[in-house]
Amino acid sequence: MPEAVKNSTTVDKQLGSGTGPGLPGPNGNGSNGWHQPKDNGQRRELSLAAYRLMMWMVLGAVVMMFAALSSVYIALSGNDQWQQIKLPRVLIFSTGVILASSVTISVARRSLKQGKRNRHQRLLLTTLALGFCFIGLQLFGWRQLVAAGLYLSGRPHSSFIYVFTGAHALHLLGGIFGLSYLAAARSSWTEDPEKRQTLTDVITLYWHFMDGVWLWLFLLLFVWR
């Protein structure tokens, strides 16, 4: 075979395989393959940031909903026919419970940052128990209202009690679901600690926010006249 044809064949093979001198190949180095940009770290940061962005969007929607309900409540309470009813005292105890849960989830988040896994897990379960206790107390408050002859379709004030407590309880169940996921996903300690920390941060934010919403509703129902 002529020398020129042989050299041309060699170059063609090198170009086709991406293994010629100075030509990057499939593995991204100068001798083994074509170069491909490695942006896994950047994609990772964007993925974790998306959790926080989504949480702020959810909180914005919740704010608008409760703000609208509160505005209607305040407007109707100025009516001469508005009748204030006696609220179940159990709502006071439920307020104490949800405030305690805010403390436990804050300490759980701090324990995670400090690497105290067992303490973090115990406090997550404690927060979950307090959340379920809060829901149970709210349901008991509904039972007391029914026993007093006050229903959802009755007086405007009693109707708002059902609407406020029911809407808040449904949103709090979302936080309980998130806490349950964290408590069950123990493998994420070693497989993906950064994601676990991010999820803990956003769920803690959501929980604190729901505590704040309840405090607002509590003051609105008990104090506003």
Summary of the structure (lengths in Angstrom):
residues: 225
radius of gyration: 29.1
end to end distance: 103.1
largest distance: 108.1
contacts: 612
relative contact order: 0.12
helix: 76%
strand: 1%
